[in-house]
């Protein structure tokens, strides 16, 4: 099972594991105040990203088994 790892400037924010049966990945970006971007990644609200920061999405092998619902794994 594949998952998406999300990071800003190399700091891991979380891993999105899609549902076991179908589903899709949806990311919405919108402009915010003072040259910033707000992002919503399915049910994971990402912090404000400022100009010059790098937001990264990387496909990885899922660290957990898929469930009926999408899962968000946050670093401790």
N, C-alpha and C positions, 0 to 999 in steps of 0.2 A: 504494500500500500504506500502510495506517495503522500507527502505532506508538504506544506509551504512554511518555510522559516522566514520570519520577518525581523529585520534589524534596522536600527538607525545609527549611523556612524560606527558600525561594528558591534553595538550593544544589542544583544538579543532581547526582543520584546515578547516573542511568543511563537508558538508553532500551531498552525491551523491544520487539523486533520479532517478531511471531508467525510460525509456519511458513507457507510459501507455500500449502500445501493444507490448509485447515481448521485446527482447533486452537481454543483458548480461552484466556482470561486468568483466572488464579486467584490471589486474594490472600487470605492467612490472617493475621488479627491476633489476638494474645493478650496478656493482661495480664502485666506483668512486675513486678519489685520496685519499690517506692517510686514508685507512680503513673506507671509507664512502660508503653509498648506495644512489643511486638516484632512485626515483620511479615516474612512470607516472601512474596515476589512471584515465583511460579514457581521459578526457580533463583537468584534474586537475593535474598540475605539483606540486609535493610535494617538499618541501625543502630538502636539503641534510640531511641525517640521519647519525650521527656519532656512532662509537662503544660505546656501553653502553646505547644508547637511546632506547626507546621502541616505536615502531609504532604500533598502534592499529586500528583494523577495527571492528566495532560493528554494528549488525543489529538492527535497530530501526523502529518504526512507522514513516512514512514520515510526516514531519510538513506541507507539502503542497500537493495539488492534483497533480497527475502525468499529464504530458503534452505529446505532440507528440514526443518531443525531450528530451534527458536526461537533468537534471538540476543539477547545483552545487550551493549549498547554503553556503556562507561563513559567518563566525561570524563577527559582526560589531566591 
